[in-house]
Amino acid sequence: MTWSHWQVPPFITSVFFVLGVLTLYWVSYNWIASWFHARRINVKDDDVSTWYGIIYMLVFVFGIQTFIVGTNDSWQFMNFQLIAMIFCAYFLNIHVRYYFFFPILFIYMIFNGSMGYWQSWGHAFTMMIFFWVLNVIRVKYRSQRIAPAVYLLVGVPFGGVLWLWMKLKFNFSWVTLGQEWAYLIIFEILLYAYVSMITHDSEIKVRLARFASHDALTKTENFAAYTDTMDHFFEDSSKTGAPLSMMMFDIDHFKHINDTYGHSVGDEVLRKVAETVQTVITANDPNVRFYRTGGEEFNLLFPGYDVTSTNAIVEQIFMAVNHLEIHAGGQVIQISISVGVSAITGNDQSPMDFYNRVDKNLYHSKRNGRMQVTVA
């Protein structure tokens, strides 16, 4: 129809069709991921991408095949189907276990009426191997400069073999095989260029978002991120009664360290303290949130913890940091911290009430000798 009505070659419309399908995927995926983020639903973006990618591409593949299933030309949309598979296997890096892959292929072959053709079985097994090889080269070469070349060195021959199976089944001409194979190669190149452009823009956005919410020196989240998360946790605790605790600490005599040894040593102290605390958090509970909220001041939020539950982690952090030694100019700097801990109460009318109480406990530790923990 594109040729007879609009004098536009089918290949041109195919290019725009494929790009349109992929664009719709990215737009809808970003909307779904944003929906989860807005509702603070603890689902990883990679999990959303995997499951939505599989569902989206299966609907796409089965959907377009319904127009030609059971006809003598049921091979006509194979390039679209191969591009969908390449997109899932290589660009979304979706790993499908063989016990899932077999049922999907069987259902598709039943749907397409091809169970009784040996060529279809050869095609199916070739596609499985193609999918697996794409997974492997994605992991091994994706970050290297030769990635595009490796991608084509795999995609081009596999595409030729897959189209050869179709020729053996449908007995179309060698000219048609060559033409469709060439179209597939062009689609593969366009797909790589298009997805690389999209992901490059996404990576820039991620870096900008991380820059806005993270402290560049210590790699912890910053005060803006703390405020946003604290508002959410406080609201949730007020509505549901979920426990929430906070630990606040700062580095004792930090101004003296800066004045005596210089700001570069002070920066190293901040980095080492943050690394140490993060190591303890990772070993205990990655759900604990860690922030640098001031110059030498840090906060930890413990969602789901009462004060007693925080004791083990607080004690580990306290001991680990207080045993830190920083070497500077042939001297050894002993690090210590003062700590305040408290839990949210029904009397807290705002996040600031909670913050002020923990801050008060911290300053109690500092006024009474430092290097101690005050819990109230």
C-alpha positions as CSV (number, residue, x, y, z in Angstrom):
1,M,0.0,0.0,0.0
2,T,2.8,2.4,0.8
3,W,4.1,2.0,-2.8
4,S,0.8,1.8,-4.7
5,H,-0.9,4.7,-2.8
6,W,1.9,7.0,-1.7
7,Q,4.8,6.0,-4.1
8,V,7.0,5.4,-1.0
9,P,9.2,2.3,-1.0
10,P,8.2,-0.3,1.7
11,F,11.8,-0.2,3.1
12,I,11.4,3.5,3.9
13,T,8.2,3.0,5.8
14,S,9.7,-0.1,7.5
15,V,12.5,2.1,8.9
16,F,10.0,4.6,10.3
17,F,7.8,1.8,11.6
18,V,10.7,0.2,13.5
19,L,11.9,3.6,14.9
20,G,8.3,4.4,15.9
21,V,8.0,1.1,17.8
22,L,11.3,1.6,19.6
23,T,10.4,5.2,20.5
24,L,7.1,4.1,21.9
25,Y,8.9,1.6,24.0
26,W,11.3,4.2,25.5
27,V,8.5,6.7,26.1
28,S,6.2,4.1,27.8
29,Y,9.1,2.6,29.8
30,N,10.2,6.0,31.1
31,W,6.6,6.7,32.1
32,I,6.3,3.4,34.0
33,A,9.7,3.9,35.7
34,S,8.7,7.5,36.7
35,W,5.4,6.2,38.1
36,F,7.2,3.7,40.4
37,H,9.7,6.4,41.5
38,A,6.9,8.9,42.2
39,R,5.2,6.4,44.5
40,R,8.4,5.3,46.1
41,I,7.8,1.7,45.1
42,N,11.0,-0.2,45.6
43,V,11.4,-1.7,42.2
44,K,14.7,-1.5,40.3
45,D,14.8,0.2,36.9
46,D,16.6,-2.9,35.5
47,D,13.7,-5.1,36.6
48,V,11.1,-2.8,35.1
49,S,13.2,-2.7,31.9
50,T,13.5,-6.5,31.7
51,W,9.9,-7.5,32.3
52,Y,8.3,-4.6,30.4
53,G,10.8,-5.2,27.5
54,I,9.8,-8.9,27.3
55,I,6.1,-8.1,27.4
56,Y,6.3,-5.2,25.0
57,M,8.3,-7.1,22.4
58,L,6.2,-10.3,22.7
59,V,3.0,-8.2,22.1
60,F,4.7,-6.5,19.1
61,V,5.9,-9.8,17.6
62,F,2.7,-11.7,18.0
63,G,0.7,-8.6,17.0
64,I,2.2,-8.0,13.6
65,Q,2.3,-11.7,12.9
66,T,-1.5,-12.0,13.2
67,F,-1.8,-10.1,9.9
68,I,0.0,-12.8,7.9
69,V,-0.2,-16.0,10.0
70,G,-1.1,-19.0,7.9
71,T,-0.3,-17.4,4.5
72,N,2.5,-18.3,2.0
73,D,4.1,-15.0,2.9
74,S,4.3,-15.4,6.6
75,W,8.0,-14.6,6.5
76,Q,7.5,-11.0,5.5
77,F,7.7,-9.5,9.0
78,M,10.7,-11.6,10.1
79,N,13.1,-8.6,10.1
80,F,10.8,-6.8,12.5
81,Q,10.8,-9.8,14.8
82,L,14.6,-10.2,14.6
83,I,15.1,-6.5,15.4
84,A,12.8,-7.0,18.4
85,M,14.8,-9.9,19.6
86,I,18.2,-8.1,19.1
87,F,16.8,-5.1,21.0
88,C,15.9,-7.4,24.0
89,A,19.0,-9.5,23.9
90,Y,21.7,-6.9,23.3
91,F,20.4,-3.4,24.1
92,L,18.1,-4.3,27.1
93,N,20.5,-7.1,28.0
94,I,17.6,-9.4,29.0
95,H,18.7,-12.8,30.0
96,V,16.0,-15.5,29.4
97,R,16.5,-18.9,30.9
98,Y,16.2,-21.8,28.5
99,Y,13.2,-23.1,30.4
100,F,11.4,-19.9,29.6
101,F,12.8,-19.6,26.0
102,F,11.5,-23.0,24.9
103,P,7.9,-22.4,25.9
104,I,7.9,-19.0,24.2
105,L,9.2,-20.5,21.0
106,F,6.8,-23.4,21.1
107,I,3.8,-21.1,21.6
108,Y,5.0,-18.9,18.7
109,M,5.5,-21.9,16.5
110,I,2.0,-23.3,17.4
111,F,0.5,-19.8,16.8
112,N,2.3,-19.5,13.4
113,G,1.4,-23.1,12.4
114,S,5.1,-24.1,11.9
115,M,5.5,-27.0,14.3
116,G,5.5,-29.6,11.5
117,Y,8.4,-28.0,9.5
118,W,12.0,-29.0,10.1
119,Q,13.2,-25.7,8.8
120,S,11.2,-23.9,11.5
121,W,12.9,-26.0,14.1
122,G,16.3,-25.1,12.7
123,H,15.3,-21.5,12.6
124,A,14.1,-21.6,16.2
125,F,17.3,-23.2,17.5
126,T,19.5,-20.8,15.5
127,M,17.5,-17.9,17.1
128,M,18.1,-19.3,20.6
129,I,21.9,-19.4,19.9
130,F,21.8,-15.9,18.4
131,F,20.1,-14.6,21.5
132,W,22.6,-16.2,23.8
133,V,25.6,-14.9,21.8
134,L,24.2,-11.4,21.9
135,N,24.0,-11.6,25.7
136,V,27.6,-12.7,25.8
137,I,29.0,-10.0,23.6
138,R,27.0,-7.4,25.3
139,V,28.6,-8.2,28.6
140,K,32.1,-8.7,27.2
141,Y,32.5,-5.9,24.7
142,R,29.8,-3.3,25.3
143,S,32.1,-0.8,26.9
144,Q,34.9,-1.2,24.4
145,R,35.5,0.7,21.2
146,I,35.2,-2.5,19.1
147,A,31.6,-3.1,20.4
148,P,29.9,-1.9,17.1
149,A,32.2,-4.2,15.0
150,V,31.6,-7.2,17.2
151,Y,27.8,-6.5,17.2
152,L,27.8,-6.6,13.4
153,L,30.2,-9.5,13.1
154,V,27.6,-11.5,15.1
155,G,24.4,-9.9,13.8
156,V,25.2,-10.1,10.0
157,P,26.0,-13.9,9.7
158,F,23.3,-15.0,12.1
159,G,20.8,-12.9,10.1
160,G,22.0,-14.6,6.9
161,V,21.5,-18.1,8.4
162,L,18.1,-17.2,9.8
163,W,17.0,-16.0,6.4
164,L,18.4,-19.1,4.8
165,W,16.1,-21.2,7.0
166,M,13.2,-19.2,5.7
167,K,14.3,-19.7,2.1
168,L,14.4,-23.4,2.6
169,K,10.9,-23.4,4.1
170,F,9.2,-21.0,1.6
171,N,11.4,-21.4,-1.4
172,F,11.5,-17.8,-2.4
173,S,14.2,-16.5,-4.7
174,W,17.9,-15.9,-3.8
175,V,17.3,-12.3,-4.8
176,T,14.6,-12.0,-2.1
177,L,16.9,-13.6,0.4
178,G,19.7,-11.2,-0.4
179,Q,17.4,-8.2,-0.3
180,E,15.8,-9.1,3.1
181,W,19.3,-9.9,4.5
182,A,20.5,-6.5,3.3
183,Y,17.5,-4.8,4.9
184,L,18.2,-6.6,8.2
185,I,21.8,-5.4,8.2
186,I,20.7,-1.8,7.6
187,F,18.1,-2.2,10.4
188,E,20.8,-3.5,12.7
189,I,23.0,-0.5,12.0
190,L,20.2,2.0,12.5
191,L,19.2,0.2,15.7
192,Y,22.7,0.5,17.1
193,A,22.9,4.2,16.2
194,Y,19.4,5.0,17.5
195,V,19.8,3.2,20.8
196,S,23.3,4.6,21.3
197,M,21.9,8.1,20.9
198,I,19.0,7.5,23.3
199,T,21.1,5.8,26.0
200,H,23.8,8.5,25.7
201,D,21.1,11.2,26.5
202,S,19.8,9.0,29.3
203,E,23.3,8.6,30.8
204,I,23.8,12.4,30.8
205,K,20.5,12.8,32.6
206,V,21.5,10.2,35.2
207,R,24.8,11.9,35.8
208,L,23.1,15.3,36.1
209,A,20.5,13.8,38.6
210,R,23.3,12.2,40.6
211,F,25.3,15.4,40.6
212,A,22.2,17.2,42.0
213,S,21.5,14.7,44.7
214,H,25.1,13.5,45.7
215,D,28.0,15.1,47.4
216,A,30.9,15.1,45.0
217,L,33.6,14.7,47.6
218,T,32.3,11.8,49.7
219,K,29.9,10.2,47.1
220,T,27.1,10.2,49.7
221,E,23.7,11.7,49.1
222,N,23.5,15.4,50.0
223,F,21.3,17.6,52.0
224,A,18.8,18.1,49.2
225,A,18.4,14.3,48.9
226,Y,18.1,14.0,52.7
227,T,15.3,16.6,52.7
228,D,13.3,14.9,50.0
229,T,13.7,11.4,51.5
230,M,13.0,12.6,55.0
231,D,9.7,14.3,53.9
232,H,8.6,11.0,52.4
233,F,9.6,8.8,55.4
234,F,8.1,11.3,57.9
235,E,4.8,11.3,56.0
236,D,4.7,7.5,55.8
237,S,5.5,7.2,59.5
238,S,2.8,9.7,60.4
239,K,0.2,7.8,58.4
240,T,1.2,4.2,59.1
241,G,3.0,4.4,62.4
242,A,6.1,2.8,60.8
243,P,9.2,3.3,62.9
244,L,11.9,5.6,61.8
245,S,15.2,6.4,63.5
246,M,18.1,8.7,62.7
247,M,21.8,8.8,63.5
248,M,23.6,12.1,63.3
249,F,27.4,12.5,63.7
250,D,30.2,14.9,63.1
251,I,33.9,14.6,63.1
252,D,35.5,15.8,66.3
253,H,38.0,18.7,66.0
254,F,37.6,18.8,62.3
255,K,38.4,22.6,62.1
256,H,41.6,21.9,63.9
257,I,42.5,19.2,61.3
258,N,41.9,21.6,58.5
259,D,43.8,24.5,60.1
260,T,46.8,22.3,61.0
261,Y,47.1,19.9,58.1
262,G,45.3,21.8,55.3
263,H,42.1,21.3,53.5
264,S,43.4,18.5,51.2
265,V,43.9,16.4,54.4
266,G,40.5,17.5,55.7
267,D,39.0,16.3,52.4
268,E,40.8,13.0,52.8
269,V,39.4,12.6,56.3
270,L,35.9,13.2,55.0
271,R,36.3,10.6,52.2
272,K,37.7,7.9,54.5
273,V,35.0,8.4,57.1
274,A,32.3,8.2,54.4
275,E,33.8,5.1,52.9
276,T,34.1,3.4,56.3
277,V,30.5,4.2,57.2
278,Q,29.2,3.0,53.8
279,T,31.1,-0.3,54.2
280,V,29.3,-0.9,57.5
281,I,25.9,0.0,56.0
282,T,26.5,-2.3,53.0
283,A,27.4,-5.2,55.3
284,N,24.3,-4.7,57.5
285,D,21.4,-3.2,55.6
286,P,21.6,-1.4,52.3
287,N,18.2,0.2,53.0
288,V,19.8,2.5,55.5
289,R,20.3,5.9,53.9
290,F,23.5,7.9,54.3
291,Y,23.9,11.7,53.7
292,R,26.4,14.4,54.1
293,T,24.3,17.2,55.4
294,G,27.0,19.8,56.4
295,G,30.7,20.4,56.3
296,E,31.7,17.5,58.7
297,E,28.2,16.5,59.6
298,F,26.5,13.3,58.4
299,N,23.1,11.8,58.9
300,L,21.8,8.2,58.6
301,L,18.1,7.4,58.2
302,F,16.9,3.9,59.4
303,P,13.4,3.3,57.9
304,G,11.7,0.5,59.8
305,Y,14.0,0.8,62.9
306,D,13.3,1.8,66.4
307,V,16.2,3.1,68.5
308,T,17.0,-0.3,70.0
309,S,17.2,-1.9,66.5
310,T,19.8,0.7,65.4
311,N,22.2,-0.2,68.3
312,A,24.2,-2.8,66.4
313,I,24.8,-0.7,63.3
314,V,25.4,2.6,65.3
315,E,28.0,0.8,67.5
316,Q,29.8,-0.7,64.5
317,I,30.0,2.7,62.8
318,F,31.2,4.3,66.0
319,M,33.9,1.8,66.6
320,A,35.0,1.6,62.9
321,V,35.4,5.4,62.5
322,N,37.0,5.9,65.9
323,H,39.8,3.4,64.9
324,L,40.5,5.3,61.6
325,E,44.0,6.7,61.2
326,I,44.9,9.3,58.5
327,H,48.5,9.7,57.6
328,A,49.6,13.3,56.8
329,G,53.1,14.7,56.5
330,G,54.7,11.9,58.5
331,Q,52.1,12.2,61.3
332,V,49.1,10.0,62.1
333,I,45.7,11.7,62.7
334,Q,43.4,9.9,65.0
335,I,39.7,10.3,64.0
336,S,36.8,10.3,66.4
337,I,33.1,11.2,66.1
338,S,30.3,12.4,68.3
339,V,26.9,10.9,67.7
340,G,23.3,11.6,68.4
341,V,20.5,9.1,67.9
342,S,16.7,9.2,68.3
343,A,13.5,7.8,66.8
344,I,10.5,9.6,65.5
345,T,7.7,10.1,68.0
346,G,4.0,11.1,67.9
347,N,4.9,14.5,69.2
348,D,6.9,15.4,66.1
349,Q,4.9,17.8,64.1
350,S,7.4,18.1,61.2
351,P,10.6,16.6,60.0
352,M,12.4,19.5,61.6
353,D,11.2,18.6,65.0
354,F,12.7,15.1,64.6
355,Y,15.9,16.6,63.2
356,N,16.3,19.1,66.0
357,R,16.0,16.4,68.6
358,V,18.7,14.2,67.0
359,D,20.8,17.4,66.6
360,K,20.4,18.1,70.3
361,N,21.6,14.6,71.2
362,L,24.7,15.1,69.0
363,Y,25.6,18.4,70.7
364,H,25.1,16.7,74.1
365,S,27.8,14.3,73.1
366,K,30.1,17.1,72.0
367,R,29.6,19.2,75.1
368,N,30.3,16.2,77.4
369,G,33.7,15.2,76.1
370,R,33.1,14.1,72.5
371,M,33.7,10.7,71.1
372,Q,30.4,9.3,72.6
373,V,26.9,8.4,71.6
374,T,23.8,10.1,73.1
375,V,20.5,8.4,72.6
376,A,17.2,10.0,73.7
